[in-house]
Amino acid sequence: MNPTVQHVVVFVVVGLSASYAGLRFMPAAWRRSIAARVASVAMRSGLSAVQARRVETKLSSGGACGSCDSCKACATPTGAEAEAPSASFRDIPIRRAS
């Protein structure tokens, strides 16, 4: 095989791999925004609305850990969690060496 063709094939494979990894590990809000843009471009290029919606759904779902929407790590605390006192470093007793 010609070395130039090999370089092009490797470039395409690495580019697709980087795109896939970037899409899977990016924040859910960014992923949804990109999916909406891709779907609108797909509709303008001749894809039907149903097919464009499928593309948008496929791109916007899934993430590194099942999507940030399900883990609730960034959610604001409610109920008992909000009322629980938080410990500060100032609350820790200091022992001084004598």
C-alpha positions as CSV (number, residue, x, y, z in Angstrom):
1,M,0.0,0.0,0.0
2,N,1.2,3.5,-0.8
3,P,2.6,5.3,2.3
4,T,0.5,8.4,1.5
5,V,-2.7,6.3,1.5
6,Q,-1.7,4.7,4.8
7,H,-1.2,8.2,6.4
8,V,-4.6,9.3,5.2
9,V,-6.3,6.2,6.6
10,V,-4.6,6.6,9.9
11,F,-5.5,10.3,10.0
12,V,-9.2,9.5,9.4
13,V,-9.3,6.7,12.0
14,V,-7.6,8.9,14.6
15,G,-9.9,11.8,13.8
16,L,-13.0,9.7,14.1
17,S,-11.8,8.2,17.4
18,A,-11.1,11.6,18.9
19,S,-14.5,12.8,17.8
20,Y,-16.2,9.8,19.3
21,A,-14.3,10.2,22.6
22,G,-14.9,13.9,22.7
23,L,-18.7,13.4,22.1
24,R,-18.9,10.8,24.8
25,F,-17.0,12.7,27.5
26,M,-18.3,16.2,26.9
27,P,-20.9,17.7,29.3
28,A,-24.5,16.7,28.6
29,A,-25.6,20.3,27.8
30,W,-22.9,20.8,25.2
31,R,-23.8,17.4,23.7
32,R,-27.5,18.3,23.4
33,S,-26.6,21.7,21.8
34,I,-24.4,20.0,19.2
35,A,-27.0,17.4,18.5
36,A,-29.7,20.1,17.9
37,R,-27.3,21.9,15.5
38,V,-26.4,18.7,13.6
39,A,-30.2,17.8,13.3
40,S,-31.0,21.2,11.9
41,V,-28.2,21.0,9.3
42,A,-29.4,17.5,8.4
43,M,-32.9,18.8,7.8
44,R,-31.6,21.6,5.6
45,S,-29.6,19.1,3.6
46,G,-32.6,16.9,2.8
47,L,-33.2,14.6,5.7
48,S,-36.8,14.2,6.8
49,A,-37.9,15.6,10.2
50,V,-38.3,12.1,11.7
51,Q,-34.8,11.1,10.6
52,A,-33.4,14.3,11.9
53,R,-35.1,13.8,15.3
54,R,-33.6,10.3,15.4
55,V,-30.1,11.7,14.7
56,E,-30.6,14.3,17.4
57,T,-31.8,11.7,19.9
58,K,-28.9,9.4,19.2
59,L,-26.3,12.1,19.5
60,S,-27.7,13.7,22.6
61,S,-28.0,10.5,24.6
62,G,-25.3,8.5,26.3
63,G,-22.2,9.7,28.0
64,A,-19.2,8.6,29.9
65,C,-21.2,7.5,33.0
66,G,-24.7,7.3,31.6
67,S,-25.0,11.1,31.2
68,C,-24.8,13.8,33.7
69,D,-28.5,14.0,33.9
70,S,-28.8,10.8,36.0
71,C,-26.0,11.2,38.6
72,K,-27.4,14.3,40.3
73,A,-24.0,15.2,41.6
74,C,-24.4,18.8,40.6
75,A,-27.9,19.2,41.9
76,T,-28.6,21.6,44.7
77,P,-29.3,19.9,48.0
78,T,-32.9,19.8,49.2
79,G,-34.7,18.9,52.4
80,A,-32.5,17.3,55.1
81,E,-29.4,17.7,53.0
82,A,-29.8,21.5,52.9
83,E,-30.4,21.8,56.6
84,A,-27.4,19.6,57.7
85,P,-24.6,21.7,59.2
86,S,-21.4,21.5,57.3
87,A,-18.1,21.1,59.1
88,S,-15.5,23.7,58.7
89,F,-11.8,23.4,59.2
90,R,-12.2,25.9,62.0
91,D,-14.4,23.4,63.9
92,I,-11.5,20.9,64.1
93,P,-9.8,21.0,67.5
94,I,-6.1,21.9,67.4
95,R,-3.7,20.0,69.6
96,R,-0.6,21.9,70.4
97,A,2.6,20.1,71.3
98,S,3.8,20.9,74.8
